[in-house]
Amino acid sequence: MEVILAEKCGFCLGVKNAIMLAKQTLAQKPNVYSLGSIIHNQQVVEELARAGLKTVDSVDDIASGTVLIRSHGATRQQLKRIKEKRLDLIDATCVLVKRLQKISHMLNEDGYKVVIIGDETHPEVQAIVGYADNVAVIGTEADLHKLTGHGKLGVICQTTQSPDHFGRMVGEIIKKGFTELKIINTLCREAIKRQQSAIKLCKQVDIMFVLGGLNSANTKKLAELCKKYNNMTFHLQNWDELDKSILCGKETAGVTAGASTPHRVIDEFVEKLAAYDTD
Ligand code: SF4
């Protein structure tokens, strides 16, 4: 089978940095904790757990030691608790997420109601919410009722949303007649490049695979976008999850992967798929 790999896929700079900091910290210190999974990829989480990284849900689960903040960032409340408990802190928050937190704070200081276009259950969004007092999270059109009145809105976006979705939501917000809208583009260029190359590729192939954690927001977004253009799109974590019967009669396959998918998972998938006999 002919297999084409997307021009841009796999680990982004933010994820690479978080993994590097985790490895460095584990080599230097005992009792290292990650607040939530370090990245949304089970294999990497298990590998780092074997090297000693303990994953906890709450700062209250840590008696002493070092806390590693993942690339999604931490909430203000969590950072306050870390300080109160005098724990060591290693901050792997992606610079783009930090920028988003600063912008949210700045908009709040300037009197804007902060509107975050994104998924309110995602840790990155939860880490931004606390940086403003007056804030609303808009996932879809169904959440627009949260925006009432006529004041000033400062609109920002979760880094891994698609430009189309951000644009569509902004268009809907404009219709609500607020007196002032300040829109700041906080989308991640790395994520956009992955989305663009995935869309380009999925249109050329018989079948499309999106590799990455089932709970990874940017991988889910890639799969969702590819599905729009190629109905034969499958979101898998690795080669073992592939139901080989779907390959029957297919000549070309495209492969892309989320920003938290290790290259060895991508390489293994591509190699095995290329060698697979579909006759
Ligand atoms: S996808 Fe973008 S915003 Fe998210 S961690 Fe990677 S570089 Fe940072």
Residues whose N, C-alpha, C, O or C-beta is under 5 A from the ligand:
A	BS01	SF4	C12 L13 G14 V15 S71 C94 L96 T159 C188 E190 A191 A259
